[in-house]
């Protein structure tokens, strides 16, 4: 969520307003949504005054910050960082500032890590992202071995698990990650054929739309046959009005955001605990995705969850 203590997303506020306008008592709707009656009245009042835009988050920054470091001093801090690669402990005495203040300034301008800066020019190079949600969606497939009933080697031990494994086959986890917000969705399928990939793309676009991303503009994938040659895939892109893009051959880092999401998927869902059946693991996916999108702190978003970037595409709070 955008604000640290915000209870509802923009989508949740829209549901609240619809229920109140449908004739239900505000107190009942507020109790259902887990908010106070004054909060419910506030969103209804804003909707009536401003329409859909009234449900968006507003910056919590105060109108005046008289004690903030002057812009000229901030520019000098950034200049010393870029040109001389100095850290807070050395910049502080030069400008007469506490090291903690210098660190906050560098963090604000994304200069706090030298690994993110091009050494010769001082230009930030590490992070890249699109300017708005939906501008680019990363898609990839992760292949996982199915779990036999009773559990595999993680539950029974390697020797016993090998005896029960047999020819279980594989699950194919299709995942889509929005480049700007890191909002993600995943589905489990028995294959990665063109028709399966196309169906997932259509449902992923519908998921993003329901979360507040009205349109998918571009889709980035690897060079698998289904994405390069699949007619069903091309038809799905055309139906969305989206453009398909392929990564460079043998350069998976081009699709790095979904590749990194796959690692999180394995660590925090697939391998987080021993499952006793393939069905048990599949049923746990929905809870993981909800936590990832709405509650899990994302380091690339200043420790906010991905849904915060959907509610605030300009990045006011991240």
Phi and psi in degrees as a GROMACS rama.xvg file:
@    title "Ramachandran Plot"
@    xaxis  label "Phi"
@    yaxis  label "Psi"
@TYPE xy
-71.8981  -55.6169  UNK-2
-86.4848  146.608  UNK-3
-56.1003  -37.5525  UNK-4
-104.869  10.9022  UNK-5
-66.3113  131.196  UNK-6
-86.7768  -36.7788  UNK-7
-115.298  144.34  UNK-8
-82.4536  177.028  UNK-9
-59.7634  -41.0584  UNK-10
-61.5543  -42.7381  UNK-11
-65.4252  -35.8906  UNK-12
-66.6537  -36.2723  UNK-13
-64.08  -39.7513  UNK-14
-63.542  -43.9666  UNK-15
-58.3201  -47.6976  UNK-16
-62.8386  -43.4168  UNK-17
-59.8969  -39.3732  UNK-18
-70.242  -39.4986  UNK-19
-67.627  -44.5022  UNK-20
-67.6212  -20.2945  UNK-21
-75.7931  -2.93839  UNK-22
107.951  0.520281  UNK-23
-82.5713  150.045  UNK-24
-62.3404  140.684  UNK-25
-61.1529  -39.6497  UNK-26
-61.2869  -40.1654  UNK-27
-67.9447  -44.0035  UNK-28
-65.2402  -40.9611  UNK-29
-61.0445  -41.2369  UNK-30
-64.5397  -40.7043  UNK-31
-62.2701  -40.254  UNK-32
-86.7335  -4.83556  UNK-33
76.6467  29.0085  UNK-34
-126.357  169.888  UNK-35
-81.7474  163.375  UNK-36
-64.4779  -41.3561  UNK-37
-59.2025  -36.1866  UNK-38
-66.5439  -42.9843  UNK-39
-62.006  -44.1962  UNK-40
-61.3067  -36.9086  UNK-41
-61.4133  -45.6664  UNK-42
-69.9748  -35.7248  UNK-43
-66.0902  -41.6552  UNK-44
-63.4052  -43.6101  UNK-45
-65.0503  -38.1144  UNK-46
-64.9113  -41.3601  UNK-47
-66.856  -31.551  UNK-48
-83.8291  -36.2185  UNK-49
-124.219  -6.2889  UNK-50
75.7606  -147.808  UNK-51
-60.2595  -36.6835  UNK-52
-65.245  -23.5311  UNK-53
-68.6545  -15.2927  UNK-54
-88.0178  -7.56076  UNK-55
-75.07  155.071  UNK-56
-68.6637  149.633  UNK-57
-116.585  150.011  UNK-58
-61.6901  138.031  UNK-59
-93.0098  6.00869  UNK-60
-67.1765  134.304  UNK-61
-65.3474  154.366  UNK-62
-65.7515  -32.5502  UNK-63
-129.899  134.375  UNK-64
-128.568  78.6016  UNK-65
-62.5112  -22.2542  UNK-66
-98.1912  5.37013  UNK-67
-69.7034  145.787  UNK-68
-58.8125  130.97  UNK-69
-56.5559  149.747  UNK-70
-59.6803  -36.9874  UNK-71
-63.2842  -38.137  UNK-72
-69.7309  -40.1714  UNK-73
-60.0831  -41.3091  UNK-74
-63.0029  -37.1297  UNK-75
-67.6205  -39.9866  UNK-76
-59.3804  -47.5638  UNK-77
-64.5515  -37.3332  UNK-78
-65.0301  -42.5022  UNK-79
-64.8337  -35.1222  UNK-80
-66.543  -44.5183  UNK-81
-73.1984  -41.8676  UNK-82
-84.9849  -38.6018  UNK-83
-112.964  -4.47907  UNK-84
58.1535  33.8464  UNK-85
-78.6659  152.021  UNK-86
-96.7382  176.49  UNK-87
-56.8475  -37.2977  UNK-88
-67.2139  -24.1354  UNK-89
-99.3117  -30.8944  UNK-90
-71.2125  -37.3486  UNK-91
-53.4145  -54.8765  UNK-92
-62.7251  -31.9403  UNK-93
-63.4853  -40.8347  UNK-94
-103.978  -0.23947  UNK-95
72.1464  36.6188  UNK-96
-119.962  150.147  UNK-97
-64.576  147.901  UNK-98
-60.517  -33.5923  UNK-99
-65.3364  -37.4605  UNK-100
-66.2679  -42.1215  UNK-101
-61.1894  -42.108  UNK-102
-62.2099  -42.0779  UNK-103
-63.2503  -38.5882  UNK-104
-65.0505  -44.5334  UNK-105
-63.9237  -39.3533  UNK-106
-65.1894  -40.492  UNK-107
-60.1696  -35.6998  UNK-108
-98.8043  11.9621  UNK-109
56.7612  42.3777  UNK-110
-119.069  12.6174  UNK-111
-75.1591  -15.3492  UNK-112
-119.018  123.706  UNK-113
-65.6619  -26.0206  UNK-114
-66.6924  -15.8722  UNK-115
-91.3507  1.63951  UNK-116
-115.566  136.442  UNK-117
-70.6502  120.211  UNK-118
-58.4506  -48.0979  UNK-119
-66.3002  -38.9491  UNK-120
-104.715  -18.9811  UNK-121
77.4176  11.431  UNK-122
-84.7039  132.644  UNK-123
-60.5992  128.772  UNK-124
-128.516  -15.0288  UNK-125
-71.1432  -48.8606  UNK-126
-97.7499  139.568  UNK-127
-141.784  145.61  UNK-128
-163.748  154.893  UNK-129
-71.2052  161.035  UNK-130
-80.1347  -21.1471  UNK-131
-146.158  154.61  UNK-132
-62.1502  139.981  UNK-133
89.1293  -11.097  UNK-134
-66.8764  -33.7993  UNK-135
-149.048  130.687  UNK-136
-116.03  129.169  UNK-137
-93.7909  133.123  UNK-138
-129.015  139.679  UNK-139
-154.939  166.582  UNK-140
-124.1  132.397  UNK-141
-113.601  130.863  UNK-142
-97.9043  125.998  UNK-143
-128.82  137.453  UNK-144
-68.6965  138.882  UNK-145
-72.0859  153.843  UNK-146
-100.771  127.008  UNK-147
-70.5521  155.651  UNK-148
-59.7622  132.917  UNK-149
98.1694  -14.3954  UNK-150
105.449  157.212  UNK-151
-101.371  -151.938  UNK-152
-67.7564  -23.8652  UNK-153
-71.1062  -25.2252  UNK-154
-94.2274  -43.7252  UNK-155
-98.3784  -8.29732  UNK-156
96.8215  154.822  UNK-157
-63.5995  -41.8459  UNK-158
-67.8149  -48.2695  UNK-159
-68.7557  -37.051  UNK-160
-64.56  -34.0859  UNK-161
-66.3293  -33.8276  UNK-162
-70.6628  -29.2951  UNK-163
-93.6012  -5.98917  UNK-164
-66.3041  -53.3295  UNK-165
59.6109  -149.899  UNK-166
-105.617  73.0224  UNK-167
-78.0311  -25.0722  UNK-168
83.8746  -163.117  UNK-169
-134.004  151.44  UNK-170
-99.0032  146.057  UNK-171
-115.584  113.37  UNK-172
-93.0369  107.348  UNK-173
-88.1822  125.911  UNK-174
-129.376  145.664  UNK-175
-130.724  133.316  UNK-176
-129.083  127.731  UNK-177
-74.4633  130.411  UNK-178
-62.4355  -42.4785  UNK-179
-77.2702  -47.2458  UNK-180
-96.6572  -18.3342  UNK-181
67.8661  12.2445  UNK-182
-60.5656  137.407  UNK-183
-134.249  151.05  UNK-184
-140.704  149.774  UNK-185
-141.777  150.573  UNK-186
-138.359  149.763  UNK-187
-101.338  127.594  UNK-188
-134.432  161.75  UNK-189
-82.9333  -6.23869  UNK-190
-157.028  -179.819  UNK-191
-128.495  40.4103  UNK-192
-72.9404  166.563  UNK-193
-60.2692  -41.944  UNK-194
-64.5833  -39.1999  UNK-195
-65.679  -44.5824  UNK-196
-62.8869  -39.853  UNK-197
-66.2747  -42.3539  UNK-198
-62.785  -40.0553  UNK-199
-63.6468  -41.8466  UNK-200
-60.0642  -43.1019  UNK-201
-63.1961  -43.8184  UNK-202
-70.7687  -34.7936  UNK-203
-63.3245  -41.8296  UNK-204
-62.4517  -38.6695  UNK-205
-65.8884  -39.0241  UNK-206
-61.6893  -48.4405  UNK-207
-61.3242  -37.0736  UNK-208
-63.1771  -43.4986  UNK-209
-64.5456  -27.7196  UNK-210
-86.189  -4.80817  UNK-211
112.521  9.02265  UNK-212
-104.624  100.99  UNK-213
-67.4704  -28.2303  UNK-214
-148.132  139.953  UNK-215
-96.2426  119.578  UNK-216
-93.8067  -42.3374  UNK-217
-136.892  149.427  UNK-218
-129.363  122.784  UNK-219
-105.672  128.093  UNK-220
-136.555  173.331  UNK-221
-80.5072  -167.973  UNK-222
-98.4865  27.7114  UNK-223
-60.3187  152.362  UNK-224
-57.8791  -39.7136  UNK-225
-60.2382  -32.6676  UNK-226
-86.602  -29.6148  UNK-227
-84.1284  -41.0542  UNK-228
-119.583  -15.2562  UNK-229
-63.813  122.489  UNK-230
-67.1264  -38.4306  UNK-231
-61.7096  -38.531  UNK-232
-63.863  -45.0958  UNK-233
-63.71  -37.9789  UNK-234
-67.063  -37.3817  UNK-235
-65.4257  -41.1727  UNK-236
-61.9144  -44.7779  UNK-237
-62.5167  -39.1091  UNK-238
-63.8754  -29.5919  UNK-239
-88.8143  -10.3109  UNK-240
69.4251  29.7551  UNK-241
-106.708  158.743  UNK-242
-105.286  133.003  UNK-243
-88.9171  136.785  UNK-244
-128.471  144.462  UNK-245
-113.673  145.874  UNK-246
-73.6994  162.535  UNK-247
-65.0569  144.236  UNK-248
-59.4151  136.246  UNK-249
60.679  27.7643  UNK-250
-129.139  70.2358  UNK-251
-62.746  -21.8058  UNK-252
-65.2401  -19.0788  UNK-253
-60.7248  -32.9147  UNK-254
-101.83  38.0252  UNK-255
-62.8291  -31.0871  UNK-256
-66.9915  -41.4021  UNK-257
-78.0317  -28.7272  UNK-258
-64.2463  -41.3267  UNK-259
-68.3102  -35.2714  UNK-260
-63.5768  -38.4026  UNK-261
-58.3467  -39.3184  UNK-262
-64.5063  -43.4263  UNK-263
-62.2718  -39.0767  UNK-264
-58.0257  -42.8463  UNK-265
-69.8859  -46.25  UNK-266
-69.0676  -37.3261  UNK-267
-109.052  1.43591  UNK-268
-135.207  -64.8299  UNK-269
-65.8462  -39.814  UNK-270
-115.732  14.6338  UNK-271
-69.8861  -25.5975  UNK-272
-157.335  160.955  UNK-273
-72.3485  124.676  UNK-274
-97.3266  145.812  UNK-275
-93.0799  -4.90948  UNK-276
-161.706  162.203  UNK-277
-67.5002  -33.3894  UNK-278
-65.2536  -39.5089  UNK-279
-62.326  -42.1165  UNK-280
-66.4601  -41.7141  UNK-281
-63.3197  -38.5093  UNK-282
-69.7697  -21.828  UNK-283
-80.829  -10.4214  UNK-284
-65.6214  -41.2537  UNK-285
-61.5418  -42.0082  UNK-286
-64.8479  -40.4471  UNK-287
-61.5047  -45.0739  UNK-288
-64.3134  -40.2976  UNK-289
-63.1983  -44.9098  UNK-290
-62.2773  -43.3276  UNK-291
-62.0429  -45.3319  UNK-292
-77.5109  -32.9398  UNK-293
-113.842  -17.8722  UNK-294
-132.228  -31.437  UNK-295
-71.2239  129.036  UNK-296
-70.8955  128.086  UNK-297
-106.298  122.806  UNK-298
-63.9658  -30.0104  UNK-299
-75.7352  -10.6443  UNK-300
-114.827  30.1382  UNK-301
57.6066  40.1064  UNK-302
64.8528  31.3642  UNK-303
-109.502  155.319  UNK-304
-74.9622  160.86  UNK-305
-56.7066  -33.5339  UNK-306
-61.2863  -22.5221  UNK-307
-64.6892  -33.9385  UNK-308
-74.1844  -26.3926  UNK-309
-71.1888  -42.4651  UNK-310
-70.7593  -26.6501  UNK-311
-133.248  74.7509  UNK-312
-59.9744  -23.2716  UNK-313
-79.3641  -4.18765  UNK-314
73.0161  35.4617  UNK-315
-62.3677  -30.6957  UNK-316
-112.283  7.27567  UNK-317
